[in-house]
């Protein structure tokens, strides 16, 4: 007798000619052993049927069935013909041959190839899982790593009021919200731990709460940093604002709500 083997290692003894595969469906006919209908049904999930092995009498794989991973139905038959033999009901001189059937209880499972909608759903679920992992990892990204994947961070306007926003240095478990995406499309870093309030959006007036993260500019004369409010400036770095090049002459230490032209001789000088 041959057997079928699922990916979880479970095997069932097949009846003779117990594999019937067509273009779209595959029927497997086997003995249920001592398992209940519900137990057998629970075995034939897509994780176990991506590949099904057919084993010979020594439990050696002789064939594999791939592609029929969608469960369709399970049927129990109590009078299924599991074996037939020709017997002589007459005498040797006058033989009368008849076919004698042996019936038994079998299970018939029908599997199908996934349709396009199923495949799309599987891909979406897989992508959702990958994104969840990426979001978790993103909490520990450096500023320059983070700004490359801004979409992984929560949008400030989508957070409910009262949500805790945590300064990076004060984060303990690595899942605190330390960066948020502003409605202006810029990524902001939390510089003061606080509870979100509707009128405390990352913009002018909240410089003590947020600072914008620059998107990969060296801060040299050849590659100056475009200035934005809520930005910390660093001594020796170059910035541009309204088409004018500025050089920072001292660290601000805090996010600034003014523009370089308003901070001349204090934090900036024109170049």
N, C-alpha and C positions, 0 to 999 in steps of 0.2 A: 504493500500500500504506500502511496505517496502522501506527503504532508504539505501543508502550507505553513509558512513561518512569517509572522509579522515583525516589524522593526523593534518591537519591545521584547522580542524573544519568544512570544507565545506561539505554540504550534497546535494545529488541528489535523486530524487524519482525514484526507479527502476520499470521497467515493470514487469509483472508477469513472474516468472522464469527468472529473469534478471541477475542471476549469473551462469555462465557456466565455471566450473573449471576442467581442465584436469591435467595431471601430470606436464606439462611444462608451460602451459598457462592458463590465466583466462580472460574471457570476461565479461564485465559489461555493461548491457544495461539499459539506463536510459533516462529520459526526460531532455532536455537541459535548460529548463526554458527560461530565456531571455538572456542567455549568448551566446557570439559568439564562433565560432569554435576555434579561437586562445586563447580565455580566458579559455575555458575548457581544451584545450591541455596543457596550462601552469600549470594547477592544478595537473596533473598526473606526477609529478616528483618524483624521488626516496625518497626524504625527506618526501613526503606526503603519499607514498604507502607502506612503510615498514610494516604497519598494516592497514587494512581497516575493519571498523566495519559495520555490517549489523544491522539496527534498525527496530523495529516493528512499528506499527501505533502510539505508544505512545512515540516514539523516545528512546526506551530502547534497548540497545545492546542485540542481540540474537545470534550473531555469529561473529567471527573475521576471516579474511583472511590474512594469513602471508606468506611471501616468494615471492610474485609476485611483485617485486619492479621495474622491468625493463620495461620502456615504449616501446611499439612496434608500435602501430598505433591507429588512431582515425578515425571513419567512421560515416558520417551522413546519416541516412535513413529517407526519407520523407513519405514512404508508408509502414512502419513496422506495422505488426498486433500486436496491444497492448492489444486487448481484443476480445474474441469470446463468443457468446451466441447462444443458440439454440432457434429458434422462430418458431411458428406455422403459416405458410402462408395459411393454409387451413381453415377448419371449425372444430367445436367441433365434429361433426359427422364424418367428413372425414378429419382428421388432416394431414397436410403435414409439416414435420419438416425440417428446413434448418438451417445451421450454418451461422450466420451473424457476419462478422468480422468488427472490428473497427480499423482503421489505424491511425497512427499519426507519428510525427517526433521524432526520438530518436537518441541518440548518442551511438556508440558501441566502447568502448575502449578495446584494447587488451594489457594485461600485461604479462610479462614472468618472470620466475625465472632467476636471474643473472647467467651467466656462469662463469667458473673459471677465465677467463681473466678479467671480470668485478670485481670479488672479489679481485683479485690481485691488480687491479688499485685502488680500494677503500682503500685497506690496505696501498698501497704506498702513496696515498694522505694523509691518516691519519698519517702515520709515518712522512711525510714531515712536516705536521703541528706541530706535537709534537717536531720535531727537531728544527723548527723555534723558538718555545717557549723556548726550552732548550738553544739554542744559545743566545737568549736574556737574559735569567737568568744567563748564564755563564759569562757575562760581569762583574757581581758583585761578582763572587766567590772569596774566599780566595785562596792563592797560593796552599795550600794543597788540597782544593776542586777541583781547576782547573786541577791540574796535574793528577787527577783520570779520567778526561774526556777530554784528550788532543785533541781528534778528533773534538771536537766542535769548536775549535779555528781556525782562518784562517791560512792557510799555507803561510809563508812569501813569498815563490817563486811564489805563485799564485796571490799576490797583485800587482796591477799596480803601476808603478813608480809614485811618487807624492802623494800616499796614506798617510794620516796623521796617525802616530803611537803616541799614547799619554801615558805619564807617569800616573800611576794610581792616584796619588795625584792631578793631574791636570784635571782629567776627570770630566765633569759637568753633562751630561745628561745620563750617564750610558751605552751608546751604542758606545763609542769610543773604538778603538782597543788598548787594553793595554797589550795583550799577543798574541804571535804568535808561531806557530809550525815551528820549523826549519827543514831543509832537513835531519838533523841527527836524527829526531824523538824526539828531546827534546823540552820541552816547555820553552819559553823564556818570561821574563817580560820586558816591556819597562821601562827604567830608565831615559831616556831623550826624551822629545817630539821632533819629527823630521818628515820630509817627506821621505818616502821610496825612496832609490836609489839602482840601481842594484848592486853596489859594496859595499853596506852596509849590507850584510847578517849577521845574528847572528852567529858569529864565532870569531876567534882570529882577533883582530884589530878593533872590534866594542864594546869593553868593556864599553865604555862610553855611549853606546846606549841600550845595552841589558845585562841581567843577566839570567843565566839558573836557572830554578826552580828545586830544589832537589825533588826526588820522594820518600817521606815518609821514611827518615832515621833519627834516633834520634840524630845522631852526638855524640854518646857515643863510648867508646872503643869497646863495644860489637856490636854496630850498627853504624859504621862510615859512613860518607857521601862520596860517590865516587866523586873524584875531576874532575871538568871539567872547561876548560877555560871559561871566561865570568861569573865566579861565585864569589859571595861575601862571604868572610869567616868571622866567628864570634869567638870571643875570648872564649876559653874553649871547643870548638867543635873539634871533631876528624874527620879526613879525610883520605882517602886512595888514593894512586896513584902508579901505576905500582907495586902493591903488597906490598907497604910500608905504614905503619901507621904513620900519622902526627897529631900533636896537634897544633891548632891555638893559638898563644900567644897574638894576638891583633886584634881587628876588622879592616877590610880593609876599610869599608865604601863605597867602590866602587868595581865594578867588576874587577877582575884581569885577565890579559892576560897570566900570567906565571903560571908554575906548582909549587907545593910545594917544590920540590927539588931545584928549582931556587930561592926560597924565604926563605931559611933557615936563622934562626936568625933574620929575618925581620918580617915575619908573621907566620912562622912555626918552629916547632922543631920535630925531629924524636922521636918516642916512642919505 
